[in-house]
Amino acid sequence: MSERWARAILKAYRFAGAAAYPMVGGYVAWRASKGKEDRNRRRERYGVPSRERPEGPLIWFHAASVGETIAVVPLIEAILAYGINVVLTTGTVTSAQVAEERLGNRIIHQYVPLDLKPAVSRFLDHWHPDLAIIAESEIWPMTILELGSRRVPQILVNGRLSDRSFKSWKKRANIAEALFENMAHVVAQSDVDGERFRALGARPVTVSGNLKVDTAPPPVDERALHMVQRQIGRRKTWAAVSTHDGEEVMAAEVHAMLRNRHRDLLTIIVPRHPDRAATLMTELTAMGLKVAQRSTGDRIMPDTDILLGDTIGEMGLYLRLTEIAFVGRSMTSQGGQNPLEPAMLDTAILAGRNVQNFRDTYQRLIDRGGAKIVRDRDMLAGAVNFLLGNEIARHDMMAAGALTVEEMRGALARTLKSLEPFIHPLIVQSRLRGAGGR
């Protein structure tokens, strides 16, 4: 990148604010995660390490939040098997917990430094990564420039560009090109994403598919699952998961519309942000509904209307309690949430029309018959009612969703192939180091 473009990017970033740039992670992610941080590790945000750097080759992985962290776990495990060290940065306490649960002490976890020169420089001075791998859609101008100046290869994996982000970047095409030319490789989720990255100046770009397809289904505590299943008994259930503001009340209204036809109906509502539980309890009880709150250990009684799934890390539990799931951020919000986990767990999937961020996945599910798009609350109620009353149709959707997932697998192998030129020299270093130590 020329010095002129570097100055232009930094000037725009400093004075327009990070929010002016789509996909820019550092400052925006920090602001969004305030209140979700580990106070004892706040210094890591300023690049101050809390661990020593291990000897030998090291790859820096970054995954912003829970979804991205889960997506890169199999990729990290494959790289660890080569004997290469990994430092993984994330932006929230929840994603740090996921990293701990799934990778343990096999990796070093740090909170991602702010996208400010002192913080990024301090981080890189300590860790000296041989390669930087960023998941999905986070582009930080200062971090990119610092890595570029140190000649550290940067690779975007599982890359995606939403309609909104692509439109915003196109308005700043020169800046986009100046940033993306620093990327050694972009591995995109879909053909559409790949074309968008190429249009913005990224070279080379390959398409892998979605890494999330190659992850394991969300885990479950079998003991907790059996306990909740005993409380539910033979009642009919459906779930509204990963919901955003307005979708919880909509789900409750659907419950009220259907309970006369299905008198034993239990509706499971799992908000995307469990910290909204107190507000949701007030809203739902004001509707005359009896709510069991999972986080407080409320027992599900025969007359319980709603199970409020306000816990972290239990999506595997909630999805195993039902065969029908509405996936949120698709009716009252924009972009949608990932439908792959419900599909993996044999669930008939419903969603609103605003699923742009997962367009390719939804299109595959719809084409196969594993998902259905609903227009509004009444259409959702009709779809839930139909599936509750038609076991064959419901099971056909469940099977189609599971088959779609199987057909989509392979992203991990394709991503590793794209990374091979960058990883192979580190494998050689690791093996030579191991041989020298014997």
Secondary structure in CASP SS format (residue, H / E / C, confidence):
PFRMAT SS
TARGET T0000
AUTHOR 0000-0000-0000
METHOD secondary structure of the structure
MODEL  1
M C 1.00
S C 1.00
E H 1.00
R H 1.00
W H 1.00
A H 1.00
R H 1.00
A H 1.00
I H 1.00
L H 1.00
K H 1.00
A H 1.00
Y H 1.00
R H 1.00
F H 1.00
A H 1.00
G C 1.00
A H 1.00
A H 1.00
A H 1.00
Y C 1.00
P C 1.00
M C 1.00
V C 1.00
G C 1.00
G H 1.00
Y H 1.00
V H 1.00
A H 1.00
W H 1.00
R H 1.00
A H 1.00
S H 1.00
K C 1.00
G C 1.00
K C 1.00
E C 1.00
D C 1.00
R H 1.00
N H 1.00
R H 1.00
R H 1.00
R H 1.00
E H 1.00
R H 1.00
Y H 1.00
G C 1.00
V C 1.00
P C 1.00
S C 1.00
R C 1.00
E C 1.00
R C 1.00
P C 1.00
E C 1.00
G C 1.00
P C 1.00
L E 1.00
I E 1.00
W E 1.00
F E 1.00
H E 1.00
A C 1.00
A C 1.00
S C 1.00
V H 1.00
G H 1.00
E H 1.00
T H 1.00
I H 1.00
A H 1.00
V H 1.00
V H 1.00
P H 1.00
L H 1.00
I H 1.00
E H 1.00
A H 1.00
I H 1.00
L H 1.00
A C 1.00
Y C 1.00
G C 1.00
I C 1.00
N E 1.00
V E 1.00
V E 1.00
L E 1.00
T E 1.00
T E 1.00
G C 1.00
T C 1.00
V H 1.00
T H 1.00
S H 1.00
A H 1.00
Q H 1.00
V H 1.00
A H 1.00
E H 1.00
E H 1.00
R H 1.00
L H 1.00
G H 1.00
N H 1.00
R H 1.00
I C 1.00
I E 1.00
H E 1.00
Q E 1.00
Y E 1.00
V C 1.00
P C 1.00
L C 1.00
D C 1.00
L C 1.00
K H 1.00
P H 1.00
A H 1.00
V H 1.00
S H 1.00
R H 1.00
F H 1.00
L H 1.00
D H 1.00
H H 1.00
W H 1.00
H C 1.00
P C 1.00
D C 1.00
L E 1.00
A E 1.00
I E 1.00
I E 1.00
A E 1.00
E C 1.00
S C 1.00
E C 1.00
I C 1.00
W C 1.00
P H 1.00
M H 1.00
T H 1.00
I H 1.00
L H 1.00
E H 1.00
L H 1.00
G H 1.00
S H 1.00
R C 1.00
R C 1.00
V C 1.00
P C 1.00
Q E 1.00
I E 1.00
L E 1.00
V E 1.00
N E 1.00
G E 1.00
R C 1.00
L C 1.00
S C 1.00
D H 1.00
R H 1.00
S H 1.00
F H 1.00
K H 1.00
S H 1.00
W H 1.00
K H 1.00
K H 1.00
R C 1.00
A H 1.00
N H 1.00
I H 1.00
A H 1.00
E H 1.00
A H 1.00
L H 1.00
F H 1.00
E C 1.00
N C 1.00
M C 1.00
A C 1.00
H E 1.00
V E 1.00
V E 1.00
A E 1.00
Q C 1.00
S C 1.00
D H 1.00
V H 1.00
D H 1.00
G H 1.00
E H 1.00
R H 1.00
F H 1.00
R H 1.00
A H 1.00
L C 1.00
G C 1.00
A C 1.00
R C 1.00
P C 1.00
V E 1.00
T E 1.00
V E 1.00
S C 1.00
G C 1.00
N C 1.00
L H 1.00
K H 1.00
V H 1.00
D H 1.00
T C 1.00
A C 1.00
P C 1.00
P C 1.00
P C 1.00
V C 1.00
D C 1.00
E H 1.00
R H 1.00
A H 1.00
L H 1.00
H H 1.00
M H 1.00
V H 1.00
Q H 1.00
R H 1.00
Q H 1.00
I H 1.00
G C 1.00
R C 1.00
R C 1.00
K C 1.00
T E 1.00
W E 1.00
A E 1.00
A E 1.00
V E 1.00
S E 1.00
T E 1.00
H C 1.00
D C 1.00
G C 1.00
E H 1.00
E H 1.00
V H 1.00
M H 1.00
A H 1.00
A H 1.00
E H 1.00
V H 1.00
H H 1.00
A H 1.00
M H 1.00
L H 1.00
R C 1.00
N C 1.00
R C 1.00
H C 1.00
R C 1.00
D C 1.00
L C 1.00
L E 1.00
T E 1.00
I E 1.00
I E 1.00
V E 1.00
P E 1.00
R C 1.00
H C 1.00
P H 1.00
D H 1.00
R H 1.00
A H 1.00
A H 1.00
T H 1.00
L H 1.00
M H 1.00
T H 1.00
E H 1.00
L H 1.00
T H 1.00
A H 1.00
M C 1.00
G C 1.00
L C 1.00
K C 1.00
V E 1.00
A E 1.00
Q E 1.00
R H 1.00
S H 1.00
T H 1.00
G C 1.00
D C 1.00
R C 1.00
I C 1.00
M C 1.00
P C 1.00
D C 1.00
T C 1.00
D C 1.00
I E 1.00
L E 1.00
L E 1.00
G C 1.00
D C 1.00
T C 1.00
I C 1.00
G C 1.00
E C 1.00
M H 1.00
G H 1.00
L H 1.00
Y H 1.00
L H 1.00
R C 1.00
L C 1.00
T C 1.00
E C 1.00
I E 1.00
A E 1.00
F E 1.00
V E 1.00
G C 1.00
R C 1.00
S C 1.00
M C 1.00
T C 1.00
S C 1.00
Q C 1.00
G C 1.00
G C 1.00
Q C 1.00
N C 1.00
P C 1.00
L H 1.00
E H 1.00
P H 1.00
A H 1.00
M H 1.00
L C 1.00
D C 1.00
T C 1.00
A E 1.00
I E 1.00
L E 1.00
A E 1.00
G C 1.00
R C 1.00
N C 1.00
V C 1.00
Q H 1.00
N H 1.00
F H 1.00
R H 1.00
D H 1.00
T H 1.00
Y H 1.00
Q H 1.00
R H 1.00
L H 1.00
I H 1.00
D H 1.00
R H 1.00
G C 1.00
G C 1.00
A E 1.00
K E 1.00
I E 1.00
V C 1.00
R C 1.00
D C 1.00
R H 1.00
D H 1.00
M H 1.00
L H 1.00
A H 1.00
G H 1.00
A H 1.00
V H 1.00
N H 1.00
F H 1.00
L H 1.00
L H 1.00
G H 1.00
N C 1.00
E H 1.00
I H 1.00
A H 1.00
R H 1.00
H H 1.00
D H 1.00
M H 1.00
M H 1.00
A H 1.00
A H 1.00
G H 1.00
A H 1.00
L H 1.00
T H 1.00
V H 1.00
E H 1.00
E H 1.00
M H 1.00
R C 1.00
G C 1.00
A H 1.00
L H 1.00
A H 1.00
R H 1.00
T H 1.00
L H 1.00
K H 1.00
S H 1.00
L H 1.00
E H 1.00
P H 1.00
F H 1.00
I H 1.00
H H 1.00
P H 1.00
L H 1.00
I H 1.00
V H 1.00
Q H 1.00
S H 1.00
R H 1.00
L H 1.00
R H 1.00
G H 1.00
A H 1.00
G H 1.00
G C 1.00
R C 1.00
END
